[in-house]
Amino acid sequence: MEAAAETTKKKKKMPKPKPVWRGKTGVADYIIHAILILLTLCTIFPFYNVILMSFSDSVAISKQVVYLIPTTFDFSAYTYIFQESRFLNALLVTIFVTVVGTLINMFVTVTGAYALSKSGYPGRKFFMSMIIFTMFFSGGLIPFYLTMKNYGLVNNLFVMVLPVAINTFFLMICIAFLRSIPAALEESATIDGANELQILAKIIIPVSKPMLATITLFYAVDRWNEWWHGVLFMTDVKLLPLQALLRELLTNYAQLSTGIDISSVVTGAGFHPEMLKMAVLVVSALPIACLYPFLQKYFAKGVMIGSVKG
């Protein structure tokens, strides 16, 4: 009993382990932090300045005065955009193109990458060569237009979806990622009686969420910013996407300042053309920027795909 009591006392008197040394913050650390903060401010300020100028005062913009803190709030440019009779229709067209286009993009990319990631797939080298060929050569604008016309896609919303149904670069990334998945996962599912579609839906897609989320974000941004195919193939103004409509508004107001000092131009609606330009940038970029917080955790993992080899 006495020995046990002495052991207990020794345990109580044992010194606490020292905390792990993490190093002291030196002058170099403060300098690095200051540089990073400065770079962050330099990155954020252009966006902040765009938002500020979009509802700034026309007089201030005419005098080329930039305020760090807003002093006036003039929403004339936003009012003009949202009161445009074609704005709501163009917004619905863009939403359709973004949602439907992204779904088609992901379906074709994932299924194509899953098939091409199989080493024993018959004709795989031939199809891979044809896919890579499209990264370096194209048929040209006139053959492309004639092809879409022959397929009846002129004045058809799917002309902004089907010709860009797959991005070769994203397909190659997806193939590389699927090849890195251990074959034992698919073999075990095959033993359990799963077919290829079940393996893709229940095994491959769940373990590929970071990569799929990253590619989905890139596809969604591309479809949201779609304007070229709308301008090229849409003769009906009701079928123009949002970006094409905003481009038209900017073009119309750019004609106001032809041969005139832009700093002294105020439109008939009572706002400076620069206000309209900045408001267009905000309207076109803000909705798609709202997706980033929801996909950020996957995006951070997805951008590291292939950067670490082990």
N, C-alpha and C positions, 0 to 999 in steps of 0.2 A: 504493500500500500504506500509506503514511504517513497519507494522508487517511482511509483506511478505519479505521486504528488509532485516529486522533483521534476519529472519529465513534463508535467503540465505547466509548472512554473517556467521552465526553460522555453516552452513553446510560446508562452505569453510574453516573455522578454525578448523573443526573436525580433530583430529590427525589420521594419517593413521594407519590401523591395523598392529600390529607387526607380523613379519613372524613367522611361526610355528617353535618352537624350535626343532631342529633335533639332538641335542646332540653334544658334542665335540669329536673329534677324539683323543683317548687316546693311551697310550703305548700298551695296549692289542690289539687294532685294528691293529696297525702296525705289531705286532708279528703274529697275525692271517693271515694278508695279506702276510707277508714274508713266513710263512709256506705253504700257498696255492700256492704261486709262486714257491717255491722250489719243491713241489709235482708235479706241472705242468711240470716243467723242467725235473724232474725225469721220468715223463710219456712220454714226447716228445723225450728225448734224445735217447732211444733205436731205435726208428724209424729213427731218424736223423742219427744215427750211421750205421744202415743198409744201408741207401741210400748212405752214404759217402763211406762205404767199397765196395759197388757194383762197383764203378768206381775209386777206389783208386789205387795206384801203387802197383804192386806185391811185390816189394822190401819192401815197408812199411808194408804190411801185413805179409810178412815173418819175419820181425823184431818185429811184434806185436806192431806196433806204431799206435796210434789212434790220429788223428788230429781233432781239433774242427773246423778248417777252411780248406777246401780242397785245397791242393797244386798242385795236378795233376788230370787229367781227362783221365782215361783209360777206354774206352767203349768196350774193347775186349770181356768181358763176355756177354754184351748185343748183340754185333754183332754175337757172336756164337749162342745165343738163337734164334735171329730173322732170321739167315741164315740157321737154322735147317730146312731141307726139310719138316718135318712133322709139323712144328710150326703153319703155317697158317691153315692147315687142322684141327689141334687140337683146335685152337682158334675158328674156325667156329663151331665145334662140341660143344664146351663149350657154345658159344653164343646161339646155338639152344636149348641146355638143359636148360640154364638159362631162356630164354624167354618163351619157350613152357612149361617148367616145372613149372615156377612161375605162369603162367596163369592157368594151370590145378590145382595147389595147391590152389590158391585163389578161383577158381570156386567151387571146391569140399568143401573147408573149409567153405565158406560163405553160400552156399546153405544147407550144412549139419547142420551148426550151427543155421541157421534160422529155419529149421524144428524142430530141437531138443530143441530149446528155447521155443517152444509152450507147455504149461503145459497140454493141452488136446490132444496132439498128441498120437494116439493109438500105444502101444508098445514102448513108449518112454523110460521107465525105463529099459526094456530089452536091447534096443540098446545102451543106456548109459552104462549099465553094461558090454556089450561086448566091447565097446570102451575103457573103463577104464581097462579092463582085458589085453588089448594089451600093456598097459604101463608097466606091471610087468612081462609078460611072452611072449616068442617068440618060434617059432618052431625050431630054430637052423639053422645053416648055410647050412648043407647038404640038408634038406628038402626044404629050400628056393631056393637053386640052382636047384634042381630037378623040383620044381614048375615052375620056370622061363623057364627052358628048355622045359617042357611040353607045355607051352604057346607059344613057338617059339620066345622067347625074347633074346636068345643068339645071339650076333652080331647084335643087334637091338638097335638103339638109345633110344627107349622108355623104355628099361630096366633101364635107369637112371632117368626115369620120373615117370612111373606108380607105381612101388613098393613103392615109397616115395610120393605118390600123396597127402597124408594128414599127418599132424603132430598132434598127439593126444593132446599134450599140447597146441598148438595154437588153436585147435578146442575148447578146454575147455575155453580158454580165450575169444574166440569169442562168445561162448554161454553165458558166464557170462555178457559180454558187451551188447548183444542183449536183455537180460532179464532186463537190467537197463533202456531201452528205454521205455518211458511212453506208456501204451497200448492205451491211448486216440488218439495218432497219427494214429495207425492202424485202430482204430474204426471209426475215422472221414473219413479216406480214403475208408473204406468199405462202409460207408453210401453214399459216392459220387460215388460208383459203381466200385471201383478199385478191381482187383483180386489180388491173392497172388504175382504173378510175378511183377505186377505194383507196389505193395506196397514195395517189396524188392528193385526194381530198382530205384524208385522215392522218397522213403521216408527213408528206412532203410540204404541203402548204402550212401546217401549224409550225413546223420547225424553220420555215423560211419567212416568218413575219417581218423581221427587220429589213431584209432585202426587198420583199414585196411592198412594204410601206414606203420605202425610199423611191422605188420605181413608180409606184402609184402617184406619189407627190409630183414627180417630174412629168409624168404623163398628164396629170390634171392641170399643171401650170401651162403646158404646151397647148392643151385643148382650150383653156380659158383665154389664152392670148391669140387664139386663131383669128386671123383676119385676111390672110393672103388668098386662101381658097374662096372666102366669101366675096372678096372684091373681084376675083378672077371669074367665078362661075355664077354669081348671083346677079341677074338683071332685075329681079323683083326686089325693091327696096325693103319690103317687109321681111325678107329672109336674110338681111344683113346681120352679122353678129355684132355684139357690143363694141368690140375693138375696132371694127370697120366703121361703125357709126361715129365713134369718138374721133377716129382719124378724119372722117369727113368734116366734123365740126371744126377740128383744128385747121384743116385745109381751107375752109371757108373764111375763118378769121385770119389766117395767114395772108390772105389776099388783101385784107384791110391795110396791112402795114407795108405793102409793096411800094417801095420808093419813098416811104415815110419813116421818120424816126420813131422806132417802136416805143420809146420811152414817153412819147407824147400822145399815143393813141389810146382812146377810150371808146369802147364799142357803143352802139346805139342802145344796148341793153343797160348801159350804165356801169360797166366794169371793164377793167383792163384786159387785153388779150392774154397777158401772162397769167392772170388769175384763172382764165379758162384752161390754159395749158396745165397748170398745176392741179386744178380740180379734176381734170381728166385723168391725170396720173394717179391721184388718190382713189377715184372711183374705180379705175381699172385694176389697181394693185391691192386695195384693201380686202376685198372678199376672199381672194385666193390666199392672202397672207394670214387670214384667220385659220387656215388649215394647219399651219405650222405648229401651234401649241399642242394640237391633238396628236401629231405624228412625230413630235420632237424626240421622244424616247426611242422610237424605232429608227428615226433618221440618224441619230448619233451612232447607233450600232451599224446601220446599213452602209454609211459612208466609209466604214473601216473594213468592209468586205474585201478580202484579198490583200490587205495591207500587211497582215501578219501571217507568216508561214511557220508552222510548227510541226 
